[in-house]
């Protein structure tokens, strides 16, 4: 019961925050904040615990622990994919293939896959591993077959957590629900790993020790998530020359968008609600002028060709364009910006904030 409640807790907190303070919720679900880092650590620790469970299964049964090892590798893969294998942390530039084919312009595989296929695969993992497999294991003949095949199903008592994750992802009740579901799954896989390690540990612990172990692991995940998020807020590479270059590059992008607006009879080429990486914007809306404008011309002053081609800032993160408006307030703002030295978004929907660096293209205040 406690495992299920802890796995579902992120959804409860996210729902309450989204209803009470949307700006705080928006910041909480950004990359390199606590939510993402807690997800990374949940899957990473689950990978380690699954490895321990695999070793214990080998010792206790003599069978090749291929299934537990495979699930552990899956958890390790998810943890790496979640932080794009350290790209934002280290600030390196991914290979051209990922800059072209990955809509996030990051070094991860899952965003190269078609969106519908990616969503279908995630749903299949949630239901297949977390619900169908443990229910099948309740059938004696199937359980014996799993034993001969060295397949270790998660405990059926975690099925509610996986079902809530599936339903939440299916319903998608608010923006960035996927980020919340990822943490829920990370916790569910972690608890499944703990159960597998305990099952093959050779002894059954009393409930008090099991609850204490569960609380300790959750506390460790929370501490690691908070620490990693805090470290990611520290500025890195805030060299004055680099900051000057970013100011020149955002000014060039502002000039390019204004030029396109003039060519469009004075109307903006963006639309209300748009928020995209500049490269994604160019590709989707066929605004090829940006490949030849003031930003591209900066290559004559030393801007690397690859950064110019994919609209990357000096920290190899994408430049973004946002068009935010409210008809009720009679307000609209269009700005282009970089995540800045710490390589994480701190800007709100209406203004450039934190160490983000940007340029306002158009502003209409009430």
C-alpha positions in Angstrom: 0.0 0.0 0.0 2.8 2.4 0.9 4.7 1.6 -2.3 1.6 2.4 -4.4 0.9 5.6 -2.5 4.5 6.8 -2.9 4.5 6.0 -6.6 1.2 8.0 -7.2 2.3 10.9 -4.9 4.0 12.8 -7.8 0.7 12.9 -9.6 -1.1 14.3 -6.5 1.5 17.0 -6.0 1.6 17.9 -9.6 -2.2 18.2 -9.8 -2.3 20.4 -6.7 0.5 22.6 -7.9 -1.0 23.0 -11.4 -4.3 24.1 -9.9 -2.9 26.5 -7.3 0.2 27.9 -8.9 0.7 27.3 -12.7 3.9 29.3 -12.9 5.5 27.2 -10.1 4.3 24.0 -11.8 5.7 25.2 -15.1 9.1 25.7 -13.5 9.0 22.4 -11.7 8.5 20.3 -14.9 11.4 22.0 -16.7 14.5 20.0 -17.6 17.2 19.7 -14.9 14.7 20.5 -12.1 13.9 18.2 -9.2 11.2 16.3 -11.1 13.5 15.2 -13.9 16.5 14.5 -11.6 14.3 12.5 -9.2 13.2 10.4 -12.3 16.8 9.9 -13.4 17.9 8.7 -9.9 14.8 6.5 -9.5 15.6 4.6 -12.7 19.4 4.6 -12.0 19.0 3.2 -8.5 16.4 0.7 -9.8 19.0 -0.5 -12.4 21.5 -1.1 -9.5 18.9 -2.9 -7.4 17.9 -5.1 -10.4 21.6 -6.0 -10.9 21.7 -7.1 -7.2 18.5 -9.1 -7.7 20.0 -10.7 -10.8 23.1 -11.8 -8.8 21.0 -13.2 -6.0 18.8 -15.1 -8.5 21.9 -16.7 -10.0 23.2 -17.7 -6.6 19.9 -19.1 -5.3 18.7 -20.9 -8.5 21.7 -21.3 -10.7 19.7 -20.0 -13.6 20.9 -17.3 -16.0 19.2 -14.1 -14.7 18.6 -12.7 -18.2 15.3 -11.2 -17.4 16.3 -9.2 -14.3 19.5 -8.2 -16.0 17.4 -7.0 -19.0 15.0 -5.0 -16.9 18.0 -3.4 -15.1 19.6 -2.5 -18.4 16.3 -1.0 -19.5 16.2 1.2 -16.3 19.8 2.3 -17.0 18.9 3.2 -20.5 15.9 5.3 -19.4 18.0 7.1 -16.8 20.6 8.0 -19.5 18.0 9.0 -22.0 16.3 11.2 -19.5 19.3 13.5 -19.2 20.3 13.0 -22.9 23.4 11.1 -21.7 24.8 14.2 -19.9 24.6 16.6 -22.9 23.1 19.5 -21.0 25.2 18.8 -18.0 28.5 18.7 -19.9 27.4 21.1 -22.7 28.8 19.0 -25.6 27.4 19.1 -29.1 25.6 15.9 -30.2 26.3 14.3 -33.6 24.7 16.0 -36.6 22.2 13.1 -37.0 20.6 13.9 -33.7 20.6 17.6 -34.4 18.7 16.9 -37.6 16.4 14.0 -36.7 15.7 14.6 -33.0 13.2 17.4 -32.5 14.8 18.2 -29.2 18.2 18.4 -30.8 19.6 16.3 -28.0 21.6 13.0 -27.8 18.8 10.6 -27.0 17.2 7.8 -29.1 13.6 7.9 -27.9 12.9 11.3 -29.5 14.1 10.1 -32.9 11.3 7.5 -32.9 7.9 8.6 -34.3 5.8 10.2 -31.5 2.9 7.8 -31.9 5.2 4.7 -31.8 7.0 6.1 -28.8 3.8 6.6 -26.9 2.5 3.2 -27.8 5.8 1.6 -26.7 5.6 3.3 -23.3 2.0 2.2 -22.8 3.0 -1.4 -23.8 5.8 -1.4 -21.2 3.5 0.0 -18.5 0.8 -2.5 -19.0 2.9 -5.5 -20.1 5.5 -5.4 -17.3 3.5 -3.8 -14.5 0.0 -5.4 -15.0 -0.2 -8.3 -17.4 3.0 -10.1 -16.3 2.3 -10.1 -12.6 -1.3 -11.2 -13.2 -0.1 -14.0 -15.4 2.3 -15.1 -12.7 -0.7 -15.6 -10.4 -1.7 -18.6 -12.5 0.1 -21.7 -11.2 1.1 -23.3 -14.6 2.3 -19.9 -15.9 4.2 -19.2 -12.7 6.0 -22.6 -13.0 6.8 -21.8 -16.6 8.2 -18.4 -15.6 10.3 -20.2 -13.0 11.8 -22.5 -15.6 12.5 -19.6 -17.9 14.0 -17.5 -15.1 11.4 -14.8 -15.7 10.8 -12.7 -12.5 7.5 -10.9 -12.7 7.0 -7.8 -10.5 4.7 -8.3 -7.5 1.0 -8.0 -8.4 0.5 -5.6 -5.5 2.2 -2.9 -7.5 -0.3 -3.2 -10.3 -2.4 -0.3 -9.0 0.6 2.1 -9.4 1.2 0.9 -12.9 -2.5 1.2 -13.8 -2.7 4.7 -12.5 0.4 5.6 -14.5 -1.1 4.2 -17.6 -4.5 5.9 -17.2 -2.8 9.2 -16.4 -0.6 9.0 -19.5 -3.7 8.0 -21.6 -5.8 10.9 -20.2 -3.0 13.5 -20.1 -5.1 15.8 -17.9 -2.6 18.8 -18.0 0.5 20.0 -19.8 3.7 18.1 -19.1 1.8 15.1 -17.7 4.4 12.8 -19.4 7.1 14.2 -17.1 5.1 13.3 -14.0 4.3 9.9 -15.3 8.0 9.2 -15.9 8.7 9.8 -12.2 5.8 7.6 -11.2 7.2 4.8 -13.4 10.7 5.3 -12.0 9.3 4.8 -8.5 7.2 1.8 -9.5 10.2 0.1 -11.2 12.4 0.9 -8.2 9.9 -0.8 -5.8 9.6 -3.8 -8.2 13.4 -4.0 -8.1 13.4 -3.9 -4.3 10.8 -6.7 -4.2 12.8 -8.8 -6.6 16.0 -8.4 -4.6 14.2 -9.3 -1.4 12.6 -12.4 -3.0 15.9 -13.8 -4.0 17.7 -12.6 -0.9 17.4 -15.9 0.9 15.4 -14.6 3.8 12.1 -12.8 4.5 12.5 -9.5 6.4 9.9 -8.4 8.9 7.5 -5.7 7.8 9.2 -3.1 10.0 12.6 -3.5 8.3 11.0 -3.6 4.8 9.2 -0.3 5.5 12.4 1.2 6.9 14.3 0.1 3.7 11.6 1.6 1.5 11.6 4.9 3.4 15.4 5.1 3.2 15.5 4.5 -0.6 12.8 7.1 -1.2 14.7 9.6 1.0 17.9 8.9 -1.0 16.1 9.5 -4.3 14.7 12.8 -2.9 18.1 13.9 -1.6 19.8 13.0 -4.9 17.1 14.8 -6.9 17.3 18.0 -4.9 21.1 18.0 -4.9 21.4 17.4 -8.7 18.7 20.2 -9.3 20.6 22.6 -7.1 23.9 21.9 -8.8 22.4 22.4 -12.2 21.3 25.9 -11.2 24.9 27.0 -10.8 26.3 29.0 -13.7 28.8 27.3 -15.9 31.0 28.9 -18.5 29.7 32.4 -17.8 32.6 34.0 -19.6 32.0 37.7 -20.5 33.2 37.0 -24.1 30.6 34.2 -24.4 27.8 36.3 -22.9 28.7 39.0 -25.4 28.5 36.5 -28.3 25.1 35.3 -27.1 23.8 38.9 -27.0 25.0 39.4 -30.6 23.4 36.2 -31.7 20.0 36.8 -30.1 20.1 40.3 -31.6 20.8 38.8 -35.0 17.8 36.4 -34.6 15.6 39.4 -33.6 16.7 41.2 -36.7 15.9 38.1 -38.8 12.4 37.7 -37.4 11.7 41.4 -37.9 12.9 41.2 -41.5 10.6 38.3 -42.1 7.7 40.2 -40.6 8.3 43.2 -43.0 8.3 40.7 -45.9 5.1 39.4 -44.5 3.4 42.8 -44.9 4.2 43.7 -41.3 2.5 40.6 -39.8 4.5 38.4 -37.5 5.5 35.0 -39.0 4.8 33.4 -35.6 1.5 32.8 -34.0 0.0 33.1 -30.5 1.0 30.1 -28.4 4.0 29.1 -30.4 7.0 28.0 -28.4 9.6 26.1 -30.4 13.3 25.6 -30.9 14.3 28.0 -33.7 15.5 25.1 -35.9 12.2 23.3 -35.4 10.4 26.5 -36.3 12.3 26.9 -39.5 11.8 23.3 -40.5 8.1 23.2 -39.8 7.1 26.6 -41.2 9.6 26.6 -44.2 11.1 29.9 -43.1 14.3 29.2 -44.9 15.3 32.9 -44.8 16.7 32.3 -41.4 19.3 30.1 -43.0 20.6 33.1 -44.9 19.9 36.0 -42.6 21.8 38.0 -40.0 22.3 35.0 -37.7 23.8 32.9 -40.5 26.1 35.9 -41.5 27.7 35.7 -38.1 29.8 32.8 -39.5 31.9 35.4 -41.1 32.8 36.6 -37.6 33.6 33.2 -36.3 30.3 31.6 -35.5 30.8 27.8 -36.2 29.0 26.6 -39.2 27.3 23.8 -37.3 25.9 26.1 -34.7 24.6 28.4 -37.4 23.0 25.6 -39.3 21.1 24.3 -36.3 20.7 27.5 -34.3 22.6 26.5 -31.3 24.0 28.8 -28.6 27.6 28.7 -27.4 26.7 26.0 -24.8 25.3 23.8 -27.6 21.7 24.2 -26.5 19.0 25.3 -29.0 17.8 28.9 -29.3 14.1 29.2 -28.7 11.3 31.4 -30.1 8.2 32.1 -28.0 5.0 33.9 -29.0 2.7 34.4 -25.9 -0.5 36.3 -25.9 -3.7 36.8 -23.9 -6.7 38.4 -25.6 -8.4 38.9 -22.3 -5.5 41.0 -21.0 -4.8 42.6 -24.4 -1.2 41.4 -24.0 1.3 39.8 -26.4 5.0 39.3 -26.4 7.4 37.6 -28.8 11.0 36.9 -27.8 13.9 34.7 -28.8 16.2 33.3 -26.1 19.0 31.0 -24.9 19.0 28.9 -21.8 22.2 30.7 -20.8 25.3 29.3 -19.0 23.5 26.9 -16.8 21.8 25.3 -19.8 18.3 25.2 -18.3 15.1 27.2 -18.9 14.4 29.7 -16.2 12.2 32.1 -18.3 8.5 32.3 -17.7 5.9 32.3 -20.4 6.0 36.2 -20.4 9.6 37.2 -19.8 13.2 36.2 -20.0 14.4 35.5 -16.5 17.3 34.0 -14.5 20.5 33.5 -16.4 18.5 33.0 -19.7 19.6 35.5 -22.4 17.1 36.8 -24.9 15.8 39.6 -27.1 12.2 40.9 -27.3 11.0 41.0 -30.9 7.5 42.4 -30.1 5.7 43.5 -27.0 2.2 44.7 -26.5 1.3 45.5 -22.9 -2.2 46.1 -21.5 
